[in-house]
Amino acid sequence: MHVSDGFLEAPVIAATAVISIGILSVVAKKTPATELSSPMAGASAAFVIAAQMVNFPVASAVSGHIIGGVLVAILLGWRVSVLVMTAVLVIQAMLFQDGGVAALGANILNLGIVGPGLGYLVFLGIQGRAARAGERSWTCRDSIAAFLGGWTASIVAALLVAVELWLSGQAELKSIMLLMLSVHALIGLAEGGATVLIARFFTRYQQQCADCSQVPRGNYY
């Protein structure tokens, strides 16, 4: 659901850029460099780039796709997920023209910060504990939490895009919200399913390789 250049008004672009830069600054200061240099961070970024290449047209300015932010947060923690998603979105805007450069602040806010952040809170709330990946078996409760977390991220990000387009005078609020939410309620099913399957796989892999220095344990905070 990347927003392209030319569809957001200057005040919306400025506001989302300021908010995103502020949050990124705090997150970057609080995240150790060792967490970003882990093989899992690179693998997560590669997966998100590949997953987001599959786009579903929603409106003239917007496309829908799997986000992947909740998955990264489950494996590595929310702060690392913000930085990984930001790197992915910058690469996509600069190299693949997927999302506008001027709209990068909005896309980072929607797809890298707020959407995955609230989805991750849903995951933690249902899971009921912030255990480290690899320290226990993946349970049915974890699967439900991951699915609903991924679905929530898709819905929240779609809602933010709708509001931003409305504030920019691109559509009536009711019509754009109905369009975005109806489409992303379905896309969210794929998001939730992918989050469960891949998080479950990597968590089990981490558990099996807990003593292997090449596979870092996820950090839940």
ABEGO torsion letter per residue (X at the ends): XBBBBGABBAAAAAAAAAAAAAAAAAAAAABBAAAAABAAAAAAAAAAAAAAABBBBABAABBBBBAGAAAAAAAAEAAAAAAAAAAAAAAAAAAAGBEBAAAAAAAAAAAAAAAAAAAAAAAAAAAGBBBBBGABBBBAAAAAAAAAAAAAAAAAAAAAAAAAAAAAGABBAAAAAAAAAAAAAAAAAAAAAAAAAAAAAAAAAAAAAAABAABBBBBBX
